[in-house]
Amino acid sequence: MEKTSRPPFRSTIIADRVVALCILAVTAVFLMLTFGEVSAFARNSAGRGPYFFPRLVLIFLLIAESFLLANVFSPRGTVQNSPRPTWRVAWLVLATAAYCALIQLAGFLIASILFGIAVPLLLGRRTWVTIVAVALVYSIAVWLLFERVFLIILPASPFDIGF
């Protein structure tokens, strides 16, 4: 017996399209704001200037949003497959808030590793070796990128361990 999915309600498709367009508009506004005037002191003290990294992130976000828009405006529409998406989103929001608080308490690197482990678990992944390896490699790479390439000082660990 083949399992068929119900087509999404028209209101769900419209809501998804409105949300996708709002995300695109907000990202575009933030990107435009990164092209404002920057003082010479700010440019010299922050390596490549204080808008370099936000501009880079926003450009990648616009690229990712193009895929979201292509999916939302496709003839198929969108279908919710997750049985409890609302609770997952709520837990992810709480985990993100805890991550922001933990950065100040434990430092960027330790908080990022813990957050990198928590998010896949909240999304249902259970391959511990992969989760821990990705969390470690990603967190260390981002820390090195900010500290050594972008010359941005990140919150250090209070345990006096060098990061």
N, C-alpha and C positions, 0 to 999 in steps of 0.2 A: 504494500500500500504506500503510495507516494504522499509525502506530507506537503501540503500546499500552504502558503502563507496568505493571509488576507491582505488585500491592497490597503494602504494607509488611508485614513480619513482625509478628506480635502482640507480640513482645518489644520491637521498636523503638517501637511505639505506646505501650506501657506505660512504657518508659524516657523517651520524650518527655514524657509526662504527669507522671511523677515529677519530672523536671528542671524543668518549667514550674511545678509546685506548690511546689517548693523555692525557686525564684527568687521567687515571689510571697511565700512565708513570710519569707524573708530581707529582702526589701524592706519588708514590713509591720513587721517588728521594728525595722529601722533607722528607719523613719518614726516609730514610737512613741517611739524614743529621742530624736528631735528635739524632743519636747514636754517635755523635762526642764527643771528650773529653771535660769535663766541669771542670772548676777550683773549688777547694774546697770552695773558697769564694762565687762563684756564687751559688753553691749547698746549702750552709748554709744560704745565704741571701734571697733566693727565695723559702724557704719552701722545696719543693720536687725537686728542681732544675729547671732551666729555660726551659728545654725541656719536662718536664712532661706533661703539658697541650697540647702543640702542638702535641706531640706524641699520646696522647689519642684521640685528634680530628682527626688526620690523620688515625688512626686505624679504627675509626668509619666511616670515609669517604671511606676507602677501602671496608668496609663491604657494605656500601650503593652503591658503584660503582659496586659491584658484581651483584646487582639487575639490575642496568642500563645495564651492559654487557649482562646479561641473556635476557633482553628485546630486546636489539638491535640485538643480534645474534640469536634470535628465528626465526623460519620459517615464522612467520607472518610478521616480519619486524616492522617498526614503522609507525604510521599514525598520522598526525597532525590533532587534533580535534578542536583546538582553532582557532577562526576566525581571530584574530589579535595577534599572538604570538610575532611578532617583536616589536610592540608598548608596549606590556606588559613588555617585557624584557628591553626595553629602559627606561620605567618609573621606573622599579625596580632598574636599574643601577643608575639612578638619585637619587632615594630615598636612596640607599645605600651610595652614595657620600654625600648626605645631612646629613645622620646619622653620618658618620665619622666626618664631620665638626661640627655637633651639640654636639658630645661627648665633644669636647674641650670647647664649649661655655656653655652648660647646665649641663654637667656632665654625667657620664655613665648611671645612673639609669633613669633620666628623658628622655635622648635621646633614650634609649632602649625601654621605654614604648611607646613613640611616634612612633618609628620605628615599634614596635610590633603591633600598631594599623594601621599604614599606609600600611604595606605589604599585609595583608588580604584584605583590601579595594581595593588595586591595582589589586589583583587577582580575585576580583569579589564577595567576601563574603560580606554580608550585615547584619549579625546578630550582632548588636552592643554589646549586653550584653556579648555574648561569646567572641567577639574580645577583648573587654576591659578587661574582666576577665583573659583571657589567657595572654594578654600583661602584665598585672600587676603581675600575679603569676610567669610567666616565667622570667620577668626582675628582680624581687626581688630575685628569686631563684638563678639566675646566678650571681647577685651582691653578695649575701651571700656566694655562692660557691667560687668565686674569692677572696673576702675580708677575709673570715673567715677560709676556708679550704685550699686554695692554697696560702694564704698570699700574694696575689698580690694586690697592691694598685691601684685602678681604679680612673680615673679623678672624682673629687668631684664637686658637684654643687656650683656655685658661690653665691648662695642665702643663704649660711650659715645655712642650714637646717639639717646638719649631714650626708648627703650622696651625 
